[in-house]
Amino acid sequence: MIKKVLFTVVIGALMTGCVTQKKLVTNGDFHQLGFYNGIAGSEKLSHDNLDVITKKYDPTMTLDYGSYQQGYQQGLDQYCSLEHIFKLGEQGKVKWGICEYRRQQEGLYLTKWQQGFERYGTMEPRL
């Protein structure tokens, strides 16, 4: 029973994601589409992939990839927050995945990761 409910919820969420993508593309809101992809921690769509998606939903729509990239970076910056980087360290992860660009920024991001990683090493409970 629980599996059936969970399956229904997952399928519903996936369908909603597709509808949102379609709506954003047909409205030409590539900035918002990029933002949603970034804040979800998804890989950035390449120009070619986004062009294929755009033509699928609206063959007459002109892709604004620059707007998509701006929105994506804004969303990704929110996804790759200090808290998220801390959690990566706390989980013992040495690779930051899609947030790797934060490592080059050093400062607080590296400090937060180190704090999380130290907690992981000592197995200190989180307060």
N, C-alpha and C positions, 0 to 999 in steps of 0.2 A: 504494500500500500504506500509506504513512504517513498519507495523508489519510483512509483508511478507519479506521485505528486511532484517529486523532485524533477523527474523527466519533463513533466508538463511545464514547470517553472522555467527550466533551462531552455526548452524549445520556444516558449513565449518570449524570453529575453533575447534569444537569437533573432527571432522574427522582428521584434521591436527595433533591434539594431539595424537590420536591413531596411526597414521602413524609414528610419531616421536618416540613414545614408542616402536613400533614394530621394527623400524630401529635400535634404540639404543640397544635393547635386542639382535637382530640377529647379530649385530656387536660386542656384548659383552661389550658395553660401559656402564657398570653399574654406574660408577662414574658420567658420564654426566646425566644419567637418574635420579640419586639421586639429583644432583645439580638442575635440572629442577623442580623436585618435591619440593625441599626446597625453591627455590626462588619464587615459586608460592604460598607459604604458605600452601601447602598441608600437610596432616598428612603423617608421614613416613610409608612406606609399611612394613609390618612385613616380616620376612624371608619366612614364609609359603606362604603369598600372592604373594610376588615377585617370588617365585619359581613356583607357579601356572602360573603366567603371562609368565615367561620364557619358561616353558614347552609348553605353548600354541603356542608361536611363533616359538620356535626351541627346539624340544625334546632332541636334542643332546647337547645343550648349558649348560655349568656348571655355576651356579650362583656364582657371586663374591659379597656376601652380605657386606663384609667389605668395598669394594670399593664403593658400593652404599651408605653405611652409611657415609663415608667420604665426598662424593659429596653432600649428603643431608645436612650435617651439614654446609658445605661451602655455599650452597644456602640459607639455613635458616638464617645463620648469616647475609647475605645481605638483606633478606626479613625483618628481625627483626632489622632494622636500627634505629638509634636515631630518625630520622624523623618519622618513622612508630610508634614508641613508643610515641612520642610527640602527634601524631594524635589520638592515643588511648585515651590519657588523654584529649585531646581537645574535643573528642566526649563523654566524661564523662564515659568512660568504666573503670571499676575497675579490670576486669579480662583481662589478656593479651593474653589469648588463647594460640596458638602455640608458642608464644614468652614469655611465662611465665618464661622460664629459664633465661631470661635477668633480671628479678626482683632479683634473687639471686646474680647477678653480681653487683648489687647496682650501686654506682658511677654515671656516667653520665646518664645511662638509667633511673634510678629512678628519678633523677633530671629533666630530660626532660619530663617524664610522669607527674611529679608534676607541672611543668610549664604549660603543656597543660591542666591539670585538673583545675588549677587555672584560666586559660583563660576560660575554660568551665563554671566555677562557676560565673565568672564576666560577661560572654558573651561579652568579649572584642573582637573587630574585629581583625582578623589576618592581619598583615601588609605584 
